[in-house]
Amino acid sequence: MATVKDDFILATRLKKLCIEKGISIKELSLETEVPLKTIYGWIAGSHPRNLRDVKKVAEALGVTIESLCFASPSKTKSPTAKKDSFRDEE
């Protein structure tokens, strides 16, 4: 079974997305107002301390926080209610 640590891929995705989008880390920092030191820390493997910063970076790169940070967004499924589960009692 994979752990959260195994699934956390922010550093890898961040580098890959910057290359794909043709944006430097410095440009990303300026655009998002997330300190350059913070972004370089994430790339070096530090875990984010501020979710707002992660959200800013994800939005700037055109992805969700989940797809920026985790290996398999499809592993997390929201529970769905069965159609017959909520019948009105008469």
N, C-alpha and C positions, 0 to 999 in steps of 0.2 A: 504494500500500500504506500502510495506517495505521500510525503508530508508537505506541509505548507512551504517549508524551506526548499524542498525539491521543486515545487511548482512555481516559486517566486523567480521570475525571469526579467525583472525590470532592467538590469544592466545590459543584458543581451538585446532585448527589444529596443531599448532606447538608442543604442548605437546603430542597430539595423535600420530603425525608422528614420533617424537623422540622415543616414546615407541615402536611403530611398527617396526622401523628400528634398535632398540636396541642401540641408540646413546644418550649419555648424553648431556645436554646443554653445559657443558664445552668442550666436544669433538667437538660439532657442532661449537662452538665459535673458537676453535683452527683451525679446518678445513677450516672455511670460512673467518677467520680473522675479523669477526664481534665481537666487544667487548662483553664480557660476560654480562656486565652491560646493554648493549643495548638489548640483547636477553631477559634477565630477565625483562627488562622494558616492552617489547612487551607482555610477558607472564602475567605481572601484569595489562595489559590493555592499555598501552601507544601506540599511533599510531606511525608508523615508520616515521622518518624524511628523511631517505635516501633510495631511491628506489634501489640503487645498492646493499645495504646491504640485502634488502629483496630478491633480485634476487639471490645473493650468497647463501642465506639460502635455497631458493626454489630449486636451482640446486643441492645443497648438499643433499637435502631430496628427490630428484627425482620427483619433482612436478613443475607445473607452478606457477607463482606468483598469478594468478587468483584463482587457486584451494587452494593455501595456505591461501589467505586472505579473500576470499568471499564465502558465503554460497552456492550459486547456479550459477556456471559458465554457465550453460545452459540458464540462464535468459538473458544473453547478446548475442544477435545474430547479426552477421554482415549483413548489408543490401546486398541483392542480386538483381542484375539487371535482369529484364525480358528479355528473349531472343529477343523479337521483339522491345525492347526499343531503340536499337542502329542501326537501319537500315541505310544503306548508301543511301543518296538521289541521285536520278539519274537525 
